[in-house]
Amino acid sequence: MSQYVIKGVNGPVVTVVGGQGLAMMDMVHVGNEGLIGEVVGVSGGVTTVQVYEDTAGLAPGQPVTTTGAPMSVKLGPGLLSNIFDGIARPLNVIQDKAGPFITRGINISALDEEKLWDTTITVKVGDAIRPGTQYAYCQETSLIQHRCLAPAGVEGKVTRVLPNGSYNVNEVLVEVTNLYGKVFKLCLSQDCRIRTPRPMAERLPISRPLITGQRIIDTLFPIGKGGAAAIPGPFGAGKTMTQHQLAKWSDADIIVYLGCGERGNEMTQALEEFSELLDPKSHQPLMNRTILIANTSNMPVAAREASVYTGMTIAEYYRDMGYHVALMADSTSRWAEALREISGRLEEMPAEEGFPAYLASRLAEFYERAGYVKTLEGKEGSVTVIGAVSPQGGDFSEPVTQNTKRYVRTFWGLDRALAYARHFPSINWLTSYSEYTTDLKPWYDANVGTDFVPCRNKIANLLQEEASLMEIVKLIGADVLPEDQKLVIETAKLIRVGFLQQNSYNPIDTYVPLDKQLKMMQVILRLYDGAKALIARSIPLSQLKATGIFETLAKIKYEVTNDQMEKFADYEKQVDEALDKVDKANR
């Protein structure tokens, strides 16, 4: 390995001299302690390196060595149930070896290289291998089978195979020889470049929803598997808690939760909660299908900038096995702030609000790695990205939020007023949107019911109409409105309280399947249509309200469990009885 020396240090940015040879994106070890860094600029004989660790103590003249390869992470069995820092070093192993603080220069593999895995080899001598071919598998956790696939560039005939047995991640299981005599050695693990998207056979259209069990998301603003969504909101609006609900209840096979620049106490709470949660579907620990990446706000900013690519690469790795992965990034604003700080150290020309001019392209690189794909092996897999955005003061016009909206098709705008009113999820139905609704309609028609999308549209229209009417109510009061407009306001209130508001601490209300969501909408709209018919006959709405039917329907979410769908017939009967009672009283 060639050796160079430090010329200058400016925070995480280090300039290096000593001849030619360092290439863009090369991974290097900086200083006497071998701090991990990456080449970000080459100009003549001076090379610029961003260091992923604290640079205190670095001085001119200290050595820099190159690995000769781009920034990579080692991927294989053992990633699930683990907690990593921004450059995929296992935090639990670091704690055991170095204590509660990350020691500078500590270089630990992401995988336990001594643990043995019961491995089944799926190829034999003479078999043809190409990129994406499965050559072995092992049971990584009780929920996930880890499938070892030939990486890109590996093609040829199998010339050597070990028998089934217990192996560590570095033992060579299969040898493949290509037409030119080059030998590829395949083991349970492989090194993956974090800034290069993993190859796929084909990008498929998004046609299936990511089912979350959260009514306002599944019904009004759905996200497709392989899609991208943003959750912007001010401090305290519930971004992190919304992502926790999605991580726990969404029907993704694997969750990658990325805490990017979050406060240490908030990240600690997330780590503790995830380790205690049970997967509601399998009733096994949720960590058996979860990977946590923690890069808190007091960790080096360069590692924060790399952490989103680390998380995405891990998500793509499991996607290629045929799994559906949900990546929760909390928050991309902190990542953008790290970009801004590094850009300032590099003396680049700032753009809007000091962010670098390439902010939009970096956001695009991240979000566009989401997708529903056909893998090299021919299976289907997906990476769904849900990124939280933390605009200062809740200002959605700031650059990170505005540029994020260019690359996502679902926007869940959180509202501080709703959060303070204890309305959760605090997603504002007037500022949020989803562009997947039309794409997902065939799936809803086939799997939920042909009424689902029409009911959803009618609910959304009532909420929009209420918003317009409330502007009038603020000026002249509700009493002067005609009866049909009073009905809209009363029905929209029922929708907000009885349908959109959801209690994550209530065992019945925390998760709601799509068929129950449809039944709830149908009962509410049954009342609305019946009341509209009464009002058309000049019957005042107050008589219907006096029956208490609106309050009765608002309690459905707490009284009908997910396996008691037959109870909705009773509620439909109560609606009809209330309407008949008012009708008979006015004949």
KENULO-601197 format. One line per 5 residues: number of its first residue (from 0); for each residue x negated, y, z negated of C-alpha. Coordinates in pm, whole numbers, plus 50000, padded with zeros to 5 digits. Layout:
<sites>
NUM = X Y Z | ...
</sites>
This chain:
<sites>
0 = 50000 50000 50000 | 49874 50348 50092 | 49812 50592 49808 | 49882 50965 49796 | 49863 51233 49528
5 = 50103 51489 49382 | 50053 51848 49494 | 50340 52019 49307 | 50646 51948 49089 | 50973 52145 49093
10 = 51227 51962 48878 | 51319 51637 49056 | 51145 51756 49376 | 50780 51657 49414 | 50546 51753 49700
15 = 50284 51496 49800 | 49964 51523 50006 | 49702 51274 50109 | 49735 51196 50476 | 49994 51057 50716
20 = 50202 50745 50666 | 50501 50828 50447 | 50827 50801 50642 | 51168 50958 50584 | 51380 50767 50331
25 = 51087 50552 50216 | 51109 50444 49853 | 50799 50547 49654 | 50661 50521 49301 | 50550 50857 49164
30 = 50292 50938 48896 | 50105 50724 48647 | 50433 50575 48519 | 50557 50478 48866 | 50880 50679 48865
35 = 51121 50577 49142 | 51158 50832 49422 | 51262 50870 49785 | 51106 51067 50070 | 51344 51345 50181
40 = 51114 51563 50389 | 50799 51526 50601 | 50614 51831 50732 | 50260 51794 50860 | 50044 51659 50582
45 = 50294 51751 50307 | 50571 51513 50207 | 50870 51601 49987 | 51001 51337 49747 | 51310 51346 49524
50 = 51255 51154 49202 | 51539 50957 49040 | 51399 50992 48687 | 51295 51267 48448 | 50981 51429 48591
55 = 50849 51570 48261 | 50477 51497 48239 | 50411 51470 48612 | 50109 51674 48718 | 49915 51748 49038
60 = 49662 51480 49121 | 49867 51186 48989 | 49907 50900 49239 | 50205 50821 49461 | 50245 50478 49619
65 = 50489 50374 49889 | 50682 50051 49915 | 50701 50091 50293 | 51079 50035 50293 | 51389 50252 50248
70 = 51573 50284 49916 | 51736 49945 49851 | 51918 49752 49582 | 51901 49380 49515 | 52244 49222 49550
75 = 52357 48874 49455 | 52545 48681 49185 | 52544 48855 48848 | 52666 49198 48959 | 53020 49143 48830
80 = 53082 49210 48459 | 52770 49426 48452 | 52698 49795 48391 | 52433 49977 48598 | 52283 50323 48622
85 = 52286 50529 48943 | 52004 50328 49106 | 52140 49986 49002 | 51928 49920 48694 | 52126 49712 48439
90 = 52187 49928 48132 | 52242 49636 47894 | 51902 49487 47986 | 51735 49829 47947 | 51893 49863 47602
95 = 51761 49523 47497 | 51409 49599 47623 | 51367 49971 47560 | 51642 50083 47322 | 51938 50317 47373
100 = 51749 50557 47604 | 51628 50476 47956 | 51250 50460 47948 | 51074 50648 48228 | 50924 50425 48493
105 = 51114 50116 48382 | 51180 49906 48692 | 51427 49625 48630 | 51605 49423 48896 | 51981 49461 48918
110 = 52009 49082 48884 | 51905 48840 48610 | 51622 48664 48791 | 51596 48381 48536 | 51962 48276 48516
115 = 52047 47954 48702 | 52357 47933 48919 | 52532 47609 49016 | 52495 47641 49392 | 52654 47453 49681
120 = 52467 47466 50013 | 52705 47477 50310 | 52460 47424 50600 | 52232 47139 50705 | 51912 47109 50910
125 = 51979 47184 51276 | 52277 47412 51219 | 52282 47743 51405 | 52274 48053 51184 | 52373 48403 51290
130 = 52444 48722 51091 | 52746 48663 50865 | 52717 48282 50855 | 52781 48142 50507 | 52496 47921 50391
135 = 52573 47880 50018 | 52816 47974 49743 | 52839 47975 49363 | 53104 48068 49107 | 53000 48415 48989
140 = 53287 48456 48741 | 53603 48261 48671 | 53785 48487 48920 | 53531 48544 49198 | 53339 48298 49414
145 = 53012 48448 49534 | 52956 48365 49900 | 52602 48399 50041 | 52602 48523 50400 | 52310 48552 50642
150 = 52207 48920 50662 | 52178 49122 50982 | 51880 49022 51195 | 51876 48657 51083 | 51949 48420 51372
155 = 51817 48076 51463 | 51824 47710 51357 | 51813 47579 51002 | 51479 47402 50954 | 51478 47341 50577
160 = 51754 47306 50316 | 51746 47239 49942 | 52002 47003 49788 | 52296 47130 49584 | 52187 47223 49233
165 = 52106 47503 48989 | 51887 47783 49124 | 51789 48137 49034 | 51844 48430 49268 | 51488 48422 49408
170 = 51450 48054 49499 | 51449 47988 49874 | 51751 47770 49952 | 51750 47772 50332 | 51482 47841 50593
175 = 51585 47955 50940 | 51352 47961 51241 | 51433 48173 51545 | 51337 48118 51911 | 51003 48294 51861
180 = 50899 48084 51563 | 50969 48348 51300 | 51088 48196 50971 | 51359 48364 50760 | 51385 48258 50397
185 = 51735 48282 50247 | 51810 48277 49875 | 52107 48374 49658 | 52011 48742 49670 | 51925 48995 49939
190 = 51795 49352 49950 | 52035 49608 50098 | 51964 49966 50204 | 52202 50197 50020 | 52224 50477 50277
195 = 52294 50251 50576 | 52647 50111 50616 | 52655 49732 50624 | 52744 49591 50968 | 53092 49463 51054
200 = 53247 49290 51354 | 53542 49525 51400 | 53729 49801 51222 | 54096 49705 51195 | 54400 49935 51168
205 = 54529 49996 50815 | 54861 49814 50784 | 54887 49693 50421 | 54932 49910 50111 | 54715 49896 49803
210 = 54987 49812 49553 | 54923 49993 49225 | 55247 49951 49028 | 55261 50330 48980 | 55592 50449 49125
215 = 55491 50796 49243 | 55195 50645 49429 | 55352 50331 49575 | 55676 50503 49675 | 55600 50864 49762
220 = 55226 50878 49835 | 55096 50528 49917 | 54740 50443 50013 | 54659 50163 50253 | 54398 49897 50185
225 = 54084 50031 50345 | 54204 50389 50312 | 54064 50690 50130 | 54235 50907 49871 | 54138 51211 49668
230 = 54257 51295 49317 | 54181 51663 49256 | 54279 51827 48932 | 54157 52062 48658 | 54007 51949 48330
235 = 54258 51753 48122 | 54500 51683 48408 | 54446 51307 48391 | 54209 51219 48679 | 54014 50960 48482
240 = 54324 50804 48323 | 54492 50775 48665 | 54188 50593 48798 | 54189 50365 48493 | 54551 50269 48569
245 = 54464 50202 48932 | 54161 49993 48834 | 54369 49783 48598 | 54683 49731 48805 | 54596 49763 49175
250 = 54598 49442 49376 | 54233 49477 49482 | 54021 49166 49427 | 53722 49361 49291 | 53689 49702 49123
255 = 53374 49914 49147 | 53407 50202 48899 | 53154 50480 48954 | 53115 50737 48677 | 52923 51009 48859
260 = 52809 51299 48640 | 53083 51250 48381 | 53043 51342 48015 | 52868 51077 47808 | 53151 51033 47556
265 = 53409 50993 47835 | 53193 50736 48010 | 53138 50549 47682 | 53513 50536 47628 | 53564 50397 47978
270 = 53298 50129 47926 | 53446 50025 47593 | 53803 50015 47725 | 53716 49815 48034 | 53532 49554 47826
275 = 53844 49503 47611 | 54109 49496 47885 | 54265 49179 48019 | 54339 49138 48388 | 54723 49142 48391
280 = 54739 48889 48675 | 54494 48622 48556 | 54501 48710 48182 | 54120 48692 48182 | 53882 48978 48098
285 = 53914 49257 48353 | 53533 49280 48364 | 53528 48942 48543 | 53618 49133 48861 | 53471 49474 48775
290 = 53135 49645 48827 | 53062 49968 48639 | 52807 50226 48749 | 52739 50491 48486 | 52550 50807 48569
295 = 52632 51060 48299 | 52586 51436 48326 | 52260 51431 48128 | 52094 51179 48361 | 51867 51303 48645
300 = 52061 51475 48923 | 51877 51288 49200 | 52001 50955 49061 | 52353 51102 49055 | 52320 51187 49424
305 = 52216 50827 49499 | 52479 50665 49275 | 52769 50701 49522 | 52568 50519 49789 | 52474 50247 49540
310 = 52841 50195 49453 | 52948 50194 49817 | 52680 49942 49916 | 52790 49704 49639 | 53154 49746 49750
315 = 53062 49668 50113 | 52864 49364 50000 | 53174 49205 49847 | 53391 49327 50135 | 53174 49121 50370
320 = 53263 48809 50169 | 53629 48867 50258 | 53737 49047 49941 | 53947 49361 49906 | 53747 49611 49699
325 = 53864 49934 49536 | 53591 50192 49467 | 53677 50455 49205 | 53441 50753 49225 | 53471 50991 48928
330 = 53388 51254 49027 | 53264 51361 49367 | 53246 51723 49248 | 52963 51632 49010 | 52792 51454 49299
335 = 52828 51766 49514 | 52679 51972 49231 | 52377 51739 49231 | 52343 51796 49606 | 52354 52172 49543
340 = 52083 52157 49278 | 51851 51943 49488 | 51914 52164 49791 | 51816 52468 49586 | 51493 52299 49477
345 = 51418 52222 49841 | 51470 52594 49920 | 51735 52519 50182 | 51970 52789 50307 | 52285 52780 50091
350 = 52636 52786 50236 | 52970 52856 50066 | 52944 52883 49684 | 52581 52772 49701 | 52655 52424 49832
355 = 52426 52301 50112 | 52543 52342 50469 | 52553 51962 50508 | 52807 51911 50226 | 53084 51825 50473
360 = 52874 51570 50661 | 52764 51401 50337 | 53125 51373 50223 | 53213 51229 50564 | 52931 50972 50539
365 = 53073 50856 50207 | 53447 50845 50276 | 53413 50704 50628 | 53246 50392 50490 | 53592 50298 50361
370 = 53791 50077 50595 | 53981 49756 50665 | 53743 49541 50870 | 53686 49209 51035 | 53359 49084 50888
375 = 53072 48927 51081 | 53200 48591 50958 | 53548 48657 51101 | 53729 48716 50772 | 53923 49028 50674
380 = 53801 49253 50394 | 53840 49613 50289 | 53690 49893 50084 | 53944 50144 49951 | 53789 50465 49817
385 = 53964 50675 49553 | 53758 50981 49472 | 53832 51221 49189 | 53757 51589 49251 | 53708 51839 48968
390 = 53756 52188 49114 | 53657 52466 48876 | 53965 52620 48721 | 54189 52389 48924 | 54124 52592 49241
395 = 54197 52357 49532 | 54058 52611 49781 | 53696 52553 49670 | 53459 52381 49920 | 53448 52026 49777
400 = 53827 51988 49767 | 53878 52147 50108 | 53610 51938 50277 | 53733 51622 50106 | 54082 51680 50250
405 = 53930 51657 50598 | 53825 51295 50545 | 54102 51144 50332 | 54458 51065 50434 | 54606 51055 50084
410 = 54595 51354 49851 | 54718 51316 49491 | 54705 51670 49356 | 54720 51675 48976 | 54903 51956 48798
415 = 54790 52096 48463 | 55146 52209 48378 | 55279 51854 48425 | 54999 51711 48214 | 55064 51960 47933
420 = 55436 51869 47953 | 55334 51502 47902 | 55454 51409 48250 | 55218 51132 48366 | 55094 51053 48620
425 = 55070 51430 48658 | 55072 51410 49039 | 55249 51714 49181 | 55499 51587 49440 | 55500 51925 49618
430 = 55125 51957 49684 | 55048 51586 49737 | 55084 51392 50059 | 55010 51058 50226 | 54954 51003 50596
435 = 54979 50623 50561 | 55358 50611 50521 | 55429 50557 50892 | 55146 50303 50930 | 55277 50099 50636
440 = 55648 50103 50734 | 55636 49765 50917 | 55482 49606 50606 | 55747 49755 50377 | 56026 49642 50612
445 = 55893 49286 50620 | 55789 49245 50256 | 56006 49476 50044 | 56316 49569 50241 | 56427 49781 50533
450 = 56581 50028 50284 | 56249 50112 50118 | 56124 50384 50356 | 56468 50549 50410 | 56519 50561 50031
455 = 56171 50702 49986 | 56239 50974 50243 | 56569 51066 50079 | 56403 51088 49734 | 56126 51310 49876
460 = 56381 51537 50047 | 56578 51581 49723 | 56262 51684 49539 | 56173 51934 49812 | 56527 52074 49809
465 = 56515 52110 49430 | 56193 52310 49456 | 56362 52556 49692 | 56668 52586 49471 | 56461 52647 49158
470 = 56331 52968 49314 | 56692 53090 49328 | 56766 52962 48976 | 56474 53167 48838 | 56632 53481 48981
475 = 57005 53441 48919 | 57046 53131 48702 | 57194 52788 48772 | 57557 52870 48688 | 57623 53058 49012
480 = 57507 52773 49236 | 57771 52574 49425 | 57846 52224 49295 | 57658 52040 49571 | 57338 52231 49486
485 = 57388 52164 49116 | 57405 51793 49209 | 57072 51819 49390 | 56908 51973 49082 | 57060 51715 48847
490 = 56962 51421 49072 | 56608 51557 49115 | 56579 51583 48736 | 56685 51218 48711 | 56422 51126 48973
495 = 56151 51318 48789 | 56228 51183 48442 | 56362 50838 48524 | 56146 50746 48822 | 55831 50957 48871
500 = 55735 50984 48504 | 55574 50659 48388 | 55452 50548 48044 | 55127 50352 48061 | 55160 50253 47695
505 = 55501 50090 47743 | 55463 49721 47841 | 55769 49737 48067 | 55693 50070 48233 | 55314 50051 48277
510 = 55340 49841 48596 | 55641 49825 48830 | 55653 49593 49136 | 55777 49727 49468 | 56109 49538 49464
515 = 56196 49697 49129 | 56095 50040 49259 | 56335 49990 49552 | 56620 49887 49317 | 56562 50194 49101
520 = 56579 50422 49404 | 56893 50250 49532 | 57076 50294 49200 | 56983 50664 49178 | 57089 50729 49537
525 = 57411 50530 49484 | 57500 50778 49209 | 57399 51075 49426 | 57606 50962 49727 | 57909 50884 49508
530 = 57885 51218 49329 | 57848 51398 49660 | 58175 51242 49776 | 58351 51362 49459 | 58218 51715 49496
535 = 58343 51720 49854 | 58690 51685 49700 | 58625 51991 49479 | 58569 51783 49163 | 58315 51962 48935
540 = 57985 51789 48859 | 58032 51855 48486 | 58298 51582 48468 | 58055 51322 48601 | 57778 51442 48369
545 = 58016 51404 48075 | 58028 51027 48136 | 57659 51002 48040 | 57569 50809 48357 | 57267 51030 48434
550 = 57116 50958 48090 | 57191 50587 48132 | 56998 50564 48461 | 56705 50758 48313 | 56653 50470 48067
555 = 56632 50195 48330 | 56253 50208 48334 | 56239 50103 47969 | 56525 49852 47967 | 56482 49638 48280
560 = 56174 49417 48277 | 56002 49313 48598 | 56162 48967 48589 | 56518 49086 48518 | 56614 49217 48859
565 = 56968 49083 48817 | 57031 49360 48560 | 57048 49616 48839 | 57389 49478 48934 | 57509 49588 48589
570 = 57377 49940 48646 | 57539 49956 48989 | 57865 49853 48821 | 57823 50128 48558 | 57768 50386 48834
575 = 58080 50272 49016 | 58285 50275 48693 | 58172 50631 48610 | 58261 50749 48960 | 58600 50572 48946
580 = 58674 50722 48605 | 58618 51076 48732 | 58806 51000 49053 | 59116 50870 48870 | 59114 51165 48630
585 = 59148 51402 48925 | 59422 51226 49122
</sites>
